[in-house]
Amino acid sequence: MKNIYEIQQYLKKYGTIIYVGDRVADLELMESELKDLYQSQIMDPKDFQTALLLIRHEIQMLKDKRH
């Protein structure tokens, strides 16, 4: 996974579509869904780590922009 869009497409394969209207909340929900998939051993550990890094980086960038 190389970007947030790819993470969204990955989640969509498992029936998860997230849109709250608040980008940070959307990303936090995505992180939670990814953790569930990983803990269920559905998701590859490397993909999980990469996706988490992308999401957390995006969240940090958005939070920095707000300040």
N, C-alpha and C positions, 0 to 999 in steps of 0.2 A: 504494500500500500504506500502510495506516494503523496496523497493529499486527502483532504477531508471528504471530497466528493467520492473518492474510492471507498472510504470507510462507510459512507452512507449507502453506497451500492452493495457493499458487503453485508451490512445490516439488513438491507431490503431483501436479500436472498433468504433471510430467516424470518421474514414477515414483520420487520421492525422499521417503521417510518416515523421519524421524529421531527416534529415542527411545532414549537411552542410559540415562536415569534420573538423570542429573546435568544440571540446567538449563543451567549454563554450558557444559558440553561439548556439549549439544544445540545451543545458539546458535552456538558456534564451528564446529560441523560445518555448520550452515545457512549460515554466512558462507562457508565453503569451497565449498559447492555453488553458492551464488550467484555466486561468483567464476568458477567453471567455466562456468556458463551465460553470464555476461557475456563472458568471453574467447572463447567459441564464437559470440558475436554473436547469441545467442538472446534475450538480455534487453536491454531498453531502458536506455540509460545513466541516465536520470532515475530509473527504478524501482530500478535497482541502487544508486544513491547513497542513495535514501530507505530502502531495505531495510537497507543497511549501517549507516546512522545509527540506525535503530530497534534493530537487533541490538546494536550497540556500546553504545548507551544502556542497554539492558536488562542487558547483561553488567556494566556499571559499577555500576548500581543493586544488582545481586545481590552483587557483590564488596564494595560499601560496607556492605551489610547484614551481611555475614559478619564484619566487623571491629568 
